Amino acid sequence: MDAHRFKPTPTPRERRRAHLAHFVLTDAAGRSIEIMIRDISSHGLSAAAVGEPPALNEAVRARLDDGREVWGLVRWTEGKLFGVEFEAGG
């Protein structure tokens, strides 16, 4: 088979919802981090910090509207923008 004719099967990815909303995360020390959520899925979120953003690889906690708590790790940062990957099963 010619390499130029190969088309990889796309890996299905959950649709992310654009969701601009004010939200508060908590870091591992219990400090509040005010954020604006840019998009969110069951695997994580992308947000902009209102004040100081969390550090790369920092553990953060979110309390969802339904009362559940999910933990995640900050996987990327760019200025006040950052992304959190939720723990598996969260």
N, C-alpha and C positions, 0 to 999 in steps of 0.2 A: 504494500500500500504506500502511495506517495505521501510523504510527510505534509506537503502543502495542502492535501485534501482532507487531512484529519481535522475533525471538529470535536473538541471535548464536550462531553455531556455537562451541561451547567449544573452546579450544585445548588439545589433549591435552597433558598434563604427566606426565612420568615420576613414578611413585610413589616417594615418599621413604620410606626405611626408618627407623623409630625405632631408634636405636642408642646407648644410653647406655653409653659405654665411655671409659676413660682413654686418652689419646692425646697425642702430643707433635708440635707443629708447629715449624718452624724459620723464623725471620725472615730477611730478606735479609742481615743482618749475621752470621748463623750462631748467634744466640741461641735457646735452646729456650723454647717457650711451652707449658706444660702445660695441657691442656684436657680437658673432658668433652664428648664428641660427643653432641648431642641428636638430630639426624637427618642423614642423608647420602644423596646421590644422585650420579650421574656428573657432575652440573653444579656441585655444591658441597656445603657442609655448614653446619650451624648448631651452635654450641657455646657452652659457658660456660668462661671462663678460670679456672684454679685460682688463679693469681696475677694479675699485671698482664696485661690483655688487649692484643692487638695494636691498633694505631691504624687509623682509617678510611683506606682506600686503601693500606694497607701490603701489600707482597708477602710471601706466606708459602709454605712448602713442606711437603708431607706425604709421608712414605714409607709406602706401602700394604703390607698383609700379603704381597702377591705380589712385593714388591721394587721395584715401579714408584714413581717420584717424580712428583708432580703439583704444579704451581705454581698459585697463585690470588691474588686480591685480596680484601681485607676490604671488603665492600660496605656493611655496616651495623654499628653498635654501639649497645648500650643497657646501660650499666653494664658488668658482666662478660660479658654475652651479645654474640655477634657472628655474622656470617654471612660465609662465604667463597665466592666464585664461582671455580671452577676455570677455567684457561685452556682454550680450545677445543681439542679433540683430546686433552685430558689424561686 
